Amino acid sequence: MSRVNVNFIMPFLLFFPMISRWILPSGIESLLIVEYKFYSLYLPDLTLLIYLYLQRRFGSINKDLFNLSFEKKFKLIAFLLIGYAFIIGVANNNSEIILPITSCFSWLYLTIIFVFFPLSKEQIEISKYIMIPTLLFLCVEILLYSLGIIQYTSSSGKELEAQEYADIYRISTTIGAATGSALIIMILGIVCTTRYKIPKWLKFTIYIITSVSILFTISRGAILTWTLYLILAFAIYFFSNGFTLKKYLFLFFLAGLLIEFNHLGVFEPLVQRTAQLSYDNQVESGRDVLRKKTMNIISESYYMGVGLGQVFPDKDVLNRIHSSHKTAPHNSYLIIFAELGFVGLVLFLFMLIMMSLYLDYSKAAFWAWVFLLLVNFNTEGVLLHSEFWSAVLFFYLNLEKKYENTLYLHA
């Protein structure tokens, strides 16, 4: 197999499992899950095994990689997390706690794959032929659904109902419903507009269609993160290399575009939903209850946790976990704390901090990464599911690193 063929094949093998989760109908997706006793496998994950083989066979991993101090520490933390999860499963003497550890590719194993078997820079650039069409497909899907042009049905054939805000239907299915869809589109939007070499017209198209799609999901955390990213990206562009007439014309064009969007009512669904939630206090009160339940779980076993998957299991094993601790606290950090205890939370946070320290903080995408960790990780737990954690790691893989010419890790 030639090196050229490997460069085209490997990004597909790495990303296919998560993309299939985003695009395939839930009925087909469920057919691709094989379950046996304490094991559950999503069949597209098998491509990751082929990816690992090709990386070992044809990859150009730096032989000095494991001599790096950072690499040694990161490797130690990642394996400590996996080992600690196994220890908790044994200590709790519950076979169901072993199931999430042995099944599929949870966020623990995906971290190992993305970090220690990374794509080369050339392969990352090639991934645009996979990710840009995926992003555009998801955006068009959201727009068509929001405008009422397409609808979704359940496995029984019954049409799924959606919440309506200012004549816009808030998506109620696909990737983890509205918020999941918004998070994936946001991550892909940032990657496609910062890392890939693409024509300006395509980049501008991605900015526009991604912005409107995220707005139509009416997911406030994703909207906030995406908006902050846009402000920083524009500020860096506008104030770099002096002021030109072209930049001022673009500024006026952008202002006119926002006025036109407002006139068309693009922002009205967000305003209406925010006002309704403020009046009814639905989400705030509901999430408060869920968080309190999670805090009670933490108070019972804060030092060790109740076991991976016992609070917020991945959907592949959701129906096979019979735990009294199940809840949805809408906070990734609380889920880690409740499931893996204080030690697990510290290891997880240390891992994220180490990853962040090796980024080029002068870029807008770096601050988008920070916003993701501070805003979305504090408002959503779904990010720990395999197809979302893969996207988070893909995001990190594409961020510019310090000393990138000498550090192949996350190439």
HUMOQUI-V241324 format. One record per helix or strand of 3 or more residues. SS is the DSSP state (H for helix, E for strand). FROM is the first residue (numbers start at 0). LEN is the number of residues. Records with the same first field share a line. If there is no record, write none. Layout:
BEGIN
SS=FROM-LEN / FROM-LEN
END
This chain:
BEGIN
H=2-21 / 25-6 / 42-16 / 64-3 / 68-23 / 94-8 / 106-10 / 120-6 / 127-19 / 176-18 / 199-18 / 219-20 / 244-20 / 267-13 / 281-19 / 317-3 / 331-26 / 363-13 / 381-3 / 385-13
E=32-4 / 38-4 / 162-3 / 167-3
END
